[in-house]
Amino acid sequence: MARTWENWMNYRTALYAALLMGANAVFGSSALADTASLEALREGSLTKLMFHGDPKPVSEAVFTDEAGGEVSLADYRGKVVVLNFWATWCAPCRHEMPMLDALQAEFGGDDFAVVTVATGRNKPMAVEKFFDEVGVTNLPKLYDPKKALAAEMGVMGLPVTVLLDRNGNEVARMMGDADWSSESAKAIVAAMIAEPAS
């Protein structure tokens, strides 16, 4: 049977996940072995993603949802999270956001979420317009107007993306935009989803 591009991508993602599982079987489940396995999956723009040797706790600062309700990162525990800090004026964010939207469309659910937090002064109408212009339909509209979350998370510029494990700890961070719809990004997400919470 002829292999389509979609089948090839699925095959490669499964292959990466299988390699990761094999590495865990050989090296055990220590943070160092897991980190090395995940680092091996980075390609292209994802090579900027820096994994930590040990998971780091995250901020408990409150931010808000579209309706003005309070949200915290603790609300996402149990899921693997791609946490993205962005703003409507940020050109790299405009380039990256549709790819984050595609990642959420493919993996979003009980095990995974892309959490996009508009940092600083981002009016709801401007966020709505931004999402409409770049074709985003799967991502949440979350706000950190006083930069409380961003400050406690050490976000100095935008965009910044942080990976959180199921325990709600930071395991990796990247400054700048990336192709989150890439084979590499999907392989990293699939591998993290395959890891149970400790």
C-alpha positions in Angstrom: 0.0 0.0 0.0 1.4 3.4 -0.9 2.4 5.5 2.1 0.8 8.9 2.3 2.4 11.9 3.9 0.0 11.7 6.9 0.8 8.0 7.3 4.5 8.8 7.2 4.1 11.5 9.8 2.2 9.1 12.1 4.8 6.4 11.5 7.7 8.8 12.5 5.8 10.0 15.6 5.2 6.4 16.7 8.8 5.6 16.0 10.1 8.5 18.1 7.7 7.4 20.9 8.9 3.8 20.6 12.6 4.9 20.8 11.8 6.9 23.9 10.1 4.0 25.6 13.1 1.8 24.7 15.5 4.3 26.2 13.4 4.4 29.4 13.6 0.6 29.6 17.3 0.6 29.2 18.1 3.6 31.4 15.3 3.5 33.9 12.9 6.3 34.7 15.3 8.8 36.3 14.9 12.4 35.4 18.3 12.4 33.6 17.4 9.5 31.4 14.0 10.9 30.5 15.5 14.3 29.8 18.2 12.8 27.5 15.5 10.8 25.7 13.3 13.9 25.1 16.3 16.0 24.1 17.1 13.4 21.4 13.6 14.2 19.8 14.4 17.9 19.2 14.9 18.9 15.6 14.7 22.1 13.6 13.3 25.0 15.6 12.7 22.7 18.6 16.4 22.5 19.2 15.9 25.8 21.2 13.8 23.9 23.7 16.0 23.5 26.8 15.1 20.6 29.2 15.9 20.9 32.9 17.9 18.2 34.7 15.2 18.2 37.4 11.5 19.4 37.2 10.9 22.8 38.7 7.9 24.0 40.6 5.8 26.7 38.9 4.0 29.8 40.0 0.8 29.7 41.9 -0.2 33.2 40.6 -3.8 33.6 39.4 -4.7 34.7 35.9 -8.1 35.0 34.3 -10.2 33.3 31.6 -12.3 35.0 29.0 -15.3 35.4 31.4 -13.0 37.0 34.1 -12.9 33.8 36.2 -9.7 33.0 38.2 -7.4 30.3 36.8 -4.1 28.9 38.0 -1.6 26.4 36.6 -2.7 24.0 39.3 -6.0 23.6 37.4 -4.1 21.8 34.7 -2.4 19.2 36.9 -2.8 15.7 35.5 -2.2 16.9 32.0 0.9 17.5 30.0 0.8 21.3 29.2 2.4 23.5 26.6 2.2 26.9 28.3 2.7 29.8 25.9 3.2 33.4 27.0 2.3 35.8 24.2 0.9 39.2 23.3 -1.1 40.7 20.4 1.7 43.0 19.4 4.3 40.2 19.2 5.1 39.3 15.5 6.7 35.9 16.3 3.6 35.1 18.3 1.5 35.7 15.2 3.6 33.2 13.3 3.6 30.6 16.1 0.0 30.7 17.2 -1.6 28.7 14.3 0.9 25.9 15.0 0.0 25.8 18.7 -3.6 25.7 17.6 -2.9 22.7 15.4 -1.1 21.0 18.2 -4.1 21.5 20.5 -6.5 20.2 17.8 -4.4 17.0 17.4 -3.6 16.2 21.1 -5.9 18.2 23.3 -8.1 16.4 25.7 -7.8 14.7 29.1 -4.0 14.1 28.8 -2.9 17.3 27.1 -3.5 21.1 26.8 -2.0 24.0 25.1 -2.5 26.9 27.5 -2.0 30.3 25.8 -1.7 33.3 28.2 -1.8 36.9 26.8 0.7 38.7 29.0 0.5 42.4 29.8 -2.1 44.8 28.3 -4.0 42.8 25.8 -7.6 44.0 25.4 -10.1 41.2 24.9 -11.2 42.7 21.5 -7.6 42.8 20.4 -7.1 39.1 21.4 -10.4 38.2 19.5 -9.2 40.0 16.4 -5.7 38.4 16.6 -7.2 34.9 16.9 -9.6 35.6 14.0 -6.8 37.0 11.8 -4.5 34.0 12.3 -7.3 31.4 12.2 -7.1 30.2 15.8 -10.1 28.2 16.9 -8.9 25.6 19.5 -6.9 27.7 22.0 -8.1 29.4 25.2 -8.2 33.2 25.7 -6.4 33.6 29.0 -5.1 36.9 30.4 -2.2 37.9 32.7 -2.8 41.7 32.6 -0.5 42.6 35.4 2.2 40.1 34.4 2.0 38.4 37.8 2.2 34.9 36.3 4.9 35.9 33.8 7.0 37.6 36.4 6.9 34.7 38.8 7.7 32.4 35.9 10.8 34.5 34.9 9.4 35.5 31.5 11.5 38.4 30.2 10.5 38.5 26.5 7.8 37.1 24.2 7.0 34.5 23.1 8.1 32.1 25.8 6.9 28.5 25.9 7.2 26.2 29.0 6.5 22.5 29.1 4.8 21.2 32.2 4.6 17.5 33.2 1.5 15.8 34.6 2.6 16.8 38.1 2.5 20.5 37.2 6.2 21.0 37.2 8.3 22.8 34.5 10.5 20.4 32.6 11.6 22.5 29.7 11.5 26.1 28.3 12.1 27.9 25.1 12.4 31.6 24.2 11.2 32.6 20.8 8.8 30.9 18.4 8.9 27.4 17.1 7.1 25.1 14.6 4.7 23.4 17.1 3.1 21.5 14.2 6.4 19.8 13.3 7.2 16.1 13.6 9.6 16.9 16.4 7.1 18.8 18.5 4.5 16.0 18.1 7.0 13.4 19.1 8.0 15.3 22.2 4.3 15.8 23.2 3.5 12.1 22.5 6.4 10.9 24.6 5.5 13.2 27.5 1.8 12.0 27.3 3.1 8.4 27.4 4.8 9.1 30.8 2.6 8.5 33.8 2.4 11.0 36.6 4.7 10.2 39.6 
